[in-house]
Amino acid sequence: MDFVGKKTLEVMNKARNYNSWLFRLIKPYLGRNVLEIGSGIGNFTKMLAEVSDVYASDVDEYYLSYLKKNFKSVKSKYVNIETGVNRYGKIKFDSILCMNVLEHIKNDQEAISHMYGFLKHGGTLILIVPAFMFAYGKLDENLGHYRRYTRCELEKKLKKLGFFVLESRYVNFIGIFGWWFNSKLVKSDIIPASHLSFFDKIFAPFLFIEKFIKFPVGLSVFAVAQKK
């Protein structure tokens, strides 16, 4: 279990407004059964379980034990999208949710390929990944990020494997500036809880504007792709 990763998940769990906003982006694309990649401490697992049959997963035994203890009604098993090991066996999924995981994987193209194989035909892959290498800094290094993405780069990787891209855009226009400040300028080791709390209370409620305006930059790339 990685201490920085665990601490970051705990900090992010308190960003209720931001997490609710992200879930509203995701919800329209969820199918009846959903494989959640990298469930961690379940920041989104509970919300997913309210609308779909959730198959939680992680590669870390600590998180799997945590999920089994705290989400008894949700299935939780080891799934590694980089190696293709999937302990759910031959189940094919309506949707896969992969939030802030792909950047941790050296061979991300192989990981996308494995997720393609886990989906039913017509199924959807929902991705959220960090955006723009100009924001790459200490926070990314400590979290084990190999990269940050552009929208075009992510689309290219998806299309290469036969996905049809339903939606692709930058999200959280405000957040990219906070990340750049903490990661590049201040060089924080972890996301400052006080900064995130301030953002969640003051700025996150106004993210609804991104429903109407697509900004050319953002903290993350949000993409939805369909298996042909």
C-alpha positions in Angstrom: 0.0 0.0 0.0 1.4 3.3 -1.1 1.2 6.0 1.7 1.0 9.0 -0.7 -1.7 7.3 -2.8 -3.7 6.3 0.3 -3.4 9.8 1.8 -4.5 11.4 -1.5 -7.6 9.1 -1.7 -8.5 10.1 1.9 -8.1 13.8 1.1 -10.2 13.4 -2.1 -12.9 11.6 -0.2 -13.7 14.8 1.6 -14.3 16.8 -1.7 -18.0 16.0 -1.7 -19.1 18.8 -4.1 -16.4 17.9 -6.6 -17.0 14.1 -6.4 -20.7 14.7 -6.9 -20.0 16.8 -9.9 -17.7 14.2 -11.4 -20.4 11.5 -10.8 -23.0 13.6 -12.7 -20.6 13.5 -15.7 -20.2 9.8 -15.5 -23.7 8.7 -14.7 -25.3 9.0 -18.1 -22.8 6.5 -19.6 -23.1 3.8 -16.9 -24.7 0.4 -17.9 -26.4 -2.2 -15.8 -23.1 -3.7 -14.7 -19.9 -1.7 -14.2 -16.3 -2.7 -13.6 -14.6 -0.1 -11.5 -10.9 -0.1 -12.1 -8.7 1.1 -9.2 -11.5 1.4 -6.6 -9.1 2.3 -3.8 -11.0 3.2 -0.7 -14.3 3.4 -2.6 -14.7 7.2 -3.1 -17.0 6.5 -6.0 -18.0 2.9 -5.3 -21.0 3.8 -3.1 -22.4 6.2 -5.7 -21.9 3.7 -8.5 -23.8 1.0 -6.4 -26.8 3.2 -6.3 -27.4 3.1 -10.0 -25.6 -0.1 -11.3 -24.3 -3.5 -10.3 -20.8 -2.7 -9.4 -17.7 -4.9 -9.7 -15.0 -3.1 -7.7 -11.4 -3.9 -8.3 -7.8 -3.0 -7.4 -4.3 -4.4 -7.6 -3.5 -3.6 -4.0 -4.5 -6.2 -1.4 -4.9 -3.4 1.2 -7.6 -1.7 -0.8 -9.3 -5.0 -1.7 -9.5 -5.8 2.0 -10.8 -2.3 2.8 -13.5 -2.7 0.1 -14.6 -6.1 1.2 -14.9 -4.8 4.8 -16.7 -1.5 4.1 -18.7 -2.4 1.0 -20.1 -5.8 1.8 -22.9 -5.6 -0.9 -20.3 -4.9 -3.6 -18.1 -7.5 -5.3 -14.4 -6.8 -5.0 -11.6 -8.7 -6.8 -8.1 -8.3 -8.2 -8.0 -6.8 -11.7 -4.8 -5.6 -13.4 -5.4 -3.8 -16.6 -1.7 -3.7 -17.5 -1.2 -7.5 -17.3 -4.7 -8.4 -18.2 -5.3 -10.5 -15.1 -9.0 -10.3 -14.3 -10.3 -12.5 -11.4 -13.9 -11.8 -12.5 -13.2 -14.4 -15.3 -15.2 -14.3 -18.4 -17.8 -11.8 -17.4 -18.3 -9.1 -20.0 -19.2 -5.6 -18.8 -21.7 -3.0 -20.0 -19.3 -0.3 -18.7 -15.8 0.2 -17.3 -15.0 3.2 -15.2 -11.3 4.0 -15.1 -10.6 7.2 -13.1 -7.1 8.5 -12.6 -5.5 5.0 -13.1 -4.2 5.0 -16.7 -1.4 7.6 -15.9 0.0 5.1 -13.4 0.6 2.4 -16.0 3.8 2.4 -18.1 2.2 0.6 -21.1 -1.1 2.4 -21.2 -1.9 1.2 -24.7 -1.8 -2.4 -23.5 -4.1 -1.5 -20.6 -6.7 0.1 -22.9 -6.5 -3.0 -25.0 -7.3 -5.3 -22.0 -10.2 -3.1 -21.0 -11.5 -3.3 -24.6 -11.5 -7.1 -24.1 -13.4 -6.9 -20.8 -16.3 -5.0 -22.4 -19.4 -6.3 -24.2 -19.8 -5.2 -27.8 -21.5 -1.8 -27.6 -20.1 -1.4 -24.1 -18.6 1.9 -22.9 -15.2 2.8 -21.4 -15.3 5.9 -19.2 -12.0 7.5 -18.6 -10.7 10.3 -16.5 -7.0 11.1 -16.7 -4.8 14.1 -15.7 -4.3 16.7 -18.5 -1.3 18.5 -19.9 2.4 17.8 -19.2 3.0 21.5 -18.5 1.3 20.8 -15.1 3.4 17.7 -14.4 5.4 18.2 -11.2 6.1 16.9 -7.7 2.6 15.8 -7.0 2.6 13.6 -10.2 6.0 12.2 -9.3 5.0 11.3 -5.8 1.8 9.7 -7.0 3.7 7.5 -9.6 2.3 9.2 -12.7 4.1 8.4 -15.9 2.4 11.1 -17.9 -0.4 13.6 -18.2 -2.5 13.6 -21.4 -3.9 15.8 -24.1 -7.4 15.1 -25.4 -6.1 14.4 -28.9 -3.5 12.0 -27.5 -6.0 10.0 -25.6 -8.5 9.9 -28.5 -5.7 8.5 -30.7 -5.0 5.7 -28.3 -8.6 4.8 -28.1 -9.3 4.8 -31.8 -6.1 2.8 -32.5 -7.8 -0.2 -30.7 -11.1 0.2 -32.4 -13.1 2.3 -30.0 -15.6 4.9 -31.2 -15.1 8.1 -29.2 -18.6 9.3 -28.0 -17.2 12.2 -25.9 -13.9 13.8 -25.2 -13.2 17.1 -23.4 -11.2 18.9 -20.8 -12.9 19.2 -17.4 -12.2 21.2 -14.2 -10.9 24.4 -15.8 -10.3 25.9 -12.4 -8.5 23.0 -10.9 -5.5 23.0 -13.4 -4.3 26.2 -11.9 -4.3 24.9 -8.3 -2.5 21.7 -9.4 0.1 23.7 -11.3 0.6 25.9 -8.3 1.0 23.1 -5.8 2.9 20.6 -8.0 5.2 22.9 -10.0 5.6 26.1 -8.0 5.3 25.0 -4.3 6.3 21.4 -5.1 4.0 19.9 -2.5 4.4 16.2 -1.6 0.7 15.6 -1.4 -2.5 17.6 -2.2 -2.9 20.1 0.6 -6.2 19.2 2.4 -6.8 22.9 3.2 -6.5 23.9 -0.5 -8.8 21.1 -1.7 -11.3 22.0 1.0 -11.3 25.7 -0.1 -11.7 24.6 -3.8 -14.6 22.2 -2.9 -16.5 24.9 -1.0 -15.9 27.9 -3.1 -15.2 26.8 -6.7 -16.6 23.3 -7.2 -20.3 24.4 -7.0 -19.7 26.5 -10.1 -18.3 23.7 -12.2 -21.8 23.2 -13.6 -20.9 26.0 -16.1 -18.8 23.4 -18.0 -22.0 21.7 -19.1 -22.5 24.7 -21.4 -18.9 25.8 -22.0 -16.1 23.6 -23.2 -12.8 25.1 -22.0 -9.6 24.5 -24.0 -7.7 23.4 -20.8 -8.6 21.6 -17.6 -7.2 19.5 -14.8 -8.4 16.3 -16.5 -9.5 14.8 -19.8 -12.9 13.1 -19.6 -13.5 10.6 -22.4 -16.2 8.1 -23.2 -15.5 5.4 -25.9 -17.7 2.6 -27.2 -16.6 -0.8 -28.2 -17.7 -1.5 -31.7 
